[in-house]
Amino acid sequence: MTDAEQTNDKGPFGSIAVFLVGGFLGLLALVYLTTLMKKPPQGPIQELPHAVVMLEVPDLDQEVNRKALVKLQKDLEALGLAVQGPNSFSILVPDGDLPSPRTLEAISQEEWERAKPWLHAGSWLVPRVFSPDLKAAVIRLAPKDRGPFPSGMATRIQEVAKNNEHAGPISVYSRALGLEDEEARSKINVAFGVQTANVRLIADEEGALWKPEVQKDLQSSLPLSSARVRSATVFMNFALYVTGVMTQIDNPSADQVDWHKVRMVDQFAGGSGLISDNGKLAWVEVTTDAEGEGNLEVTRLVASSLPSIPHVKIDVPRKRPQSN
């Protein structure tokens, strides 16, 4: 195991306090390392088990609807899966010099109304977990280990969806679980995408990936021009979200970021989950509407689009060992 692997790895769907109540990010924490390289990956890549649950929300401005969304996520978490959903992320509420973080579960009506105008800033929450019109939210599921979903999980997820259908229309899709309803796939893909195409960066030096110029370069290289990409996120997206809330600007630029204040917000909120504490690991989280070879092409696109950073290597999901 490399030094980078021994660091505080809070990668995709890892447990992270406050910000990541139910787990976080795509699926790279489920992947073992094989070849690490600076150039785009050439070897075989395999999609990892993944499932998506989307709730169409009547009106997020109503507290009862927000509570219903939280309940759906918690019921899915109770299945023992790695879960990322709206309650995994803190919503930042304008509050003097620095914003105050609140989970969807804890945010008051007054705080929601103050926070809502800036939910789109930095593309941190929208369209990553909330649709642009705030009429839908997505919850992503994965096994916690390197193997497949546990037996019977498709039925259990469907039961959770049925028990929460009073909250609004729920769509479930997963090739890995055989839940391949085309209508559900199409609805989810409009805003969120049904797969992930994530990449991890591994640095040799402490703090290398915390550098604002590195994060700025990463954010500017994200493949948002690809028709298959629904969202692409690095830590700079969080920094832009913090900046938007603090400055009350809808679309802040990286040049407006106060890195010191962003780091303070990140620390007291419990961590964004996109960089390890020592700055030697970072993640690029990408969601896509592609599956199979199409999704693997997006993964390669993400890896090849990243800037060359000295002493930093690119890690992509590689083919996992078969279960016995």
C-alpha positions in Angstrom: 0.0 0.0 0.0 1.3 3.5 -0.9 1.7 6.4 1.6 -1.2 8.0 -0.2 -3.5 5.0 0.4 -2.7 5.2 4.1 -3.9 8.7 4.5 -7.3 9.7 5.8 -9.2 8.4 2.7 -12.7 10.0 2.9 -13.4 9.2 -0.7 -16.6 8.4 -2.5 -19.3 7.1 -0.2 -16.9 7.2 2.8 -18.3 8.3 6.2 -17.6 12.0 6.7 -19.0 14.0 9.7 -21.6 16.7 9.2 -21.2 17.3 5.5 -21.5 13.6 4.6 -24.1 12.2 6.9 -24.9 9.1 4.9 -21.7 8.7 2.9 -20.3 10.6 0.0 -19.4 10.8 -3.7 -19.3 8.2 -6.4 -17.7 4.9 -6.1 -13.9 5.2 -6.0 -13.6 4.2 -2.3 -14.8 0.8 -3.4 -12.0 0.3 -5.8 -8.6 -1.2 -5.1 -5.6 0.4 -6.8 -3.7 -1.2 -9.6 -1.7 0.8 -12.1 -1.2 4.5 -11.4 -0.3 6.8 -14.3 0.0 10.4 -15.4 -1.3 9.7 -18.9 -4.9 8.7 -19.7 -5.6 5.0 -18.7 -5.3 2.5 -21.5 -6.2 -0.8 -19.7 -9.6 -2.3 -19.0 -12.0 -0.4 -16.9 -15.2 -1.8 -15.4 -18.3 -0.1 -14.2 -18.9 -0.6 -10.5 -22.3 -1.6 -9.0 -24.5 1.4 -8.7 -28.2 2.3 -8.2 -30.1 5.5 -8.4 -33.3 6.6 -6.7 -34.9 9.9 -7.7 -37.8 11.6 -5.9 -39.9 14.2 -7.7 -40.6 16.8 -5.0 -43.9 18.7 -5.0 -42.3 21.8 -3.4 -39.1 21.9 -1.5 -40.1 25.2 0.1 -42.5 23.1 2.2 -40.9 21.6 5.3 -43.0 18.5 5.1 -41.6 17.7 1.7 -38.0 18.2 2.8 -38.7 15.9 5.8 -40.1 13.3 3.4 -37.0 13.4 1.3 -34.8 13.0 4.3 -36.9 10.0 5.4 -36.5 8.3 2.1 -32.7 8.7 2.3 -32.6 7.4 5.8 -34.7 4.4 4.9 -32.3 3.6 2.1 -29.3 4.0 4.5 -31.0 1.5 6.8 -30.4 -1.2 4.1 -26.7 -1.1 4.9 -25.5 0.4 1.6 -23.2 3.3 0.9 -25.6 6.2 0.3 -25.2 9.7 -1.1 -28.2 12.0 -1.1 -29.5 15.5 -0.3 -29.1 14.9 3.5 -25.4 14.0 2.9 -24.5 17.6 2.2 -24.7 20.7 4.3 -26.7 23.6 3.0 -24.9 26.9 3.7 -27.0 29.6 5.3 -25.8 33.3 5.1 -24.9 34.3 8.6 -22.5 37.2 9.0 -18.9 36.8 8.0 -19.1 33.0 7.5 -22.1 30.9 6.5 -23.6 28.4 8.8 -23.9 24.7 7.6 -27.2 22.9 8.0 -28.3 19.5 6.9 -31.5 19.2 5.0 -32.9 17.5 8.1 -31.9 20.2 10.5 -32.5 23.4 8.4 -35.4 25.6 9.6 -37.9 27.2 7.3 -36.4 30.6 7.9 -32.9 29.3 7.2 -34.1 27.5 4.0 -35.5 30.7 2.6 -32.2 32.5 3.2 -30.1 29.7 1.7 -32.3 28.8 -1.3 -31.2 31.7 -3.6 -27.6 30.4 -3.6 -28.2 26.6 -4.0 -27.1 26.8 -7.6 -23.8 28.6 -6.9 -20.7 26.7 -7.9 -22.7 23.7 -9.2 -22.0 22.1 -5.8 -25.6 21.1 -5.0 -27.4 21.8 -8.3 -27.5 19.8 -10.5 -25.5 17.3 -8.5 -28.2 16.3 -6.0 -31.1 18.7 -6.7 -32.5 19.4 -10.2 -32.1 22.9 -11.6 -35.8 23.6 -10.9 -35.6 22.1 -7.4 -38.4 19.7 -8.3 -36.4 16.5 -8.0 -33.6 15.1 -5.9 -31.3 12.1 -6.4 -30.0 9.5 -4.0 -27.1 7.2 -5.2 -26.5 3.8 -3.7 -23.6 1.3 -3.8 -22.3 -1.7 -1.9 -20.0 -0.8 0.9 -17.4 -3.4 0.0 -15.8 -4.4 -3.3 -18.3 -7.1 -4.2 -21.8 -6.9 -5.7 -25.0 -5.8 -4.1 -26.2 -8.2 -1.4 -28.7 -10.8 -2.5 -32.3 -9.5 -2.5 -31.3 -5.9 -2.5 -33.4 -5.0 -5.6 -36.6 -6.1 -3.8 -35.6 -4.2 -0.6 -35.0 -1.0 -2.5 -38.3 -1.3 -4.3 -40.0 -1.9 -0.9 -38.5 1.3 0.5 -39.6 3.2 -2.6 -43.2 1.9 -2.2 -43.3 2.7 1.5 -42.3 6.3 0.6 -44.4 6.9 -2.5 -46.6 9.3 -0.6 -43.7 11.7 -0.8 -44.0 12.0 -4.6 -43.2 9.9 -7.7 -40.1 7.8 -7.1 -37.9 6.3 -9.9 -35.4 3.6 -9.3 -32.8 2.4 -11.9 -29.9 0.0 -11.7 -28.3 -2.3 -14.3 -26.4 -4.0 -11.5 -29.7 -4.9 -9.8 -31.6 -5.7 -12.9 -33.9 -2.7 -12.3 -33.7 -1.4 -15.9 -37.1 0.3 -16.5 -36.5 2.6 -19.5 -39.0 5.2 -18.3 -37.1 5.5 -15.0 -33.8 5.7 -16.7 -35.0 8.5 -19.0 -36.4 10.5 -16.2 -33.3 10.2 -14.1 -31.0 11.0 -17.0 -32.7 14.4 -17.7 -30.9 16.0 -14.7 -28.8 13.5 -12.9 -27.4 10.7 -15.0 -27.6 7.0 -14.0 -23.9 6.3 -13.7 -20.7 7.7 -12.3 -17.3 8.2 -14.1 -15.1 9.2 -11.2 -11.3 9.8 -11.0 -9.0 10.0 -8.0 -5.8 12.0 -7.8 -2.9 10.8 -5.6 -0.1 13.2 -4.7 3.3 12.4 -3.4 3.5 15.6 -1.3 1.5 16.8 1.7 -0.9 19.6 0.9 -0.3 19.4 -2.9 -4.0 19.1 -3.7 -5.1 21.8 -1.3 -3.3 24.4 -3.4 -5.9 26.9 -4.8 -4.1 27.1 -8.2 -4.3 23.3 -8.5 -8.1 23.2 -7.6 -8.7 26.1 -10.0 -6.9 24.2 -12.8 -8.9 21.1 -12.0 -12.2 22.9 -12.0 -11.5 24.6 -15.3 -10.7 21.3 -17.0 -13.9 19.5 -16.1 -15.5 17.9 -19.1 -18.8 19.8 -18.9 -18.9 20.2 -22.7 -19.6 16.5 -23.1 -23.2 15.8 -23.9 -23.0 12.7 -21.7 -21.9 14.5 -18.5 -24.6 15.7 -16.1 -22.3 17.1 -13.4 -18.6 17.3 -12.6 -17.4 18.3 -9.2 -14.1 19.0 -7.5 -13.3 20.9 -4.3 -13.3 24.2 -6.2 -17.0 23.7 -6.8 -17.5 23.8 -3.0 -15.2 26.9 -2.8 -17.4 28.6 -5.4 -20.5 27.6 -3.5 -19.1 29.1 -0.2 -18.1 32.2 -2.2 -21.6 32.6 -3.7 -23.2 32.4 -0.3 -20.8 34.9 1.3 -20.9 37.4 -1.5 -24.6 36.8 -2.6 -23.4 36.2 -6.2 -25.1 33.6 -8.3 -22.1 32.7 -10.5 -18.9 33.6 -8.6 -15.5 33.1 -10.3 -12.5 31.3 -9.0 -10.7 34.6 -8.8 -13.3 35.8 -6.2 -12.6 32.9 -3.8 -11.2 33.8 -0.4 -9.3 30.5 0.1 -8.7 31.1 3.8 -12.4 31.5 4.5 -13.3 28.6 2.3 -10.9 26.4 4.3 -12.4 27.6 7.5 -16.0 26.7 6.4 -14.7 23.4 5.2 -13.2 22.6 8.6 -16.0 23.7 10.8 -18.5 22.0 8.6 -16.8 18.7 8.8 -15.0 18.5 5.5 -16.3 18.4 1.9 -15.1 14.9 1.3 -13.3 15.8 -2.0 -9.8 16.2 -0.5 -8.2 14.2 2.3 -7.1 16.1 5.4 -3.4 15.9 4.4 -4.0 17.1 0.8 -2.6 13.9 -0.8 -5.9 12.5 -2.2 -8.6 14.3 -4.2 -11.6 13.2 -6.2 -13.2 14.3 -9.4 -16.9 13.3 -9.1 -18.7 12.9 -12.5 -22.2 11.8 -13.2 -23.2 10.7 -16.6 -26.2 9.4 -18.6 -24.0 6.8 -20.3 -23.6 3.1 -19.4 -21.3 0.3 -20.4 -18.7 1.3 -22.9 -20.2 4.8 -23.2 -19.6 5.4 -19.5 -16.1 4.0 -19.7 -15.4 6.4 -22.5 -16.5 9.3 -20.2 -14.2 8.0 -17.5 -11.3 8.1 -20.0 -12.4 11.5 -21.1 -12.3 12.8 -17.5 -8.9 11.3 -16.9 -7.4 12.7 -20.1 -8.9 16.2 -19.5 -7.2 16.7 -16.2 -4.2 19.0 -16.1 -0.7 17.7 -15.6 0.3 18.3 -12.0 3.8 17.5 -10.8 4.1 14.5 -8.5 0.3 13.8 -8.9 -1.0 10.5 -10.4 -4.4 9.6 -11.8 -6.3 6.6 -10.5 -9.4 5.3 -12.3 -11.7 2.4 -11.5 -10.1 -0.7 -12.8 -11.5 -4.2 -13.3 -12.2 -5.8 -9.8 -11.4 -9.4 -8.9 -14.3 -11.8 -9.4 -16.1 -13.0 -6.3 -15.7 -16.8 -5.5 
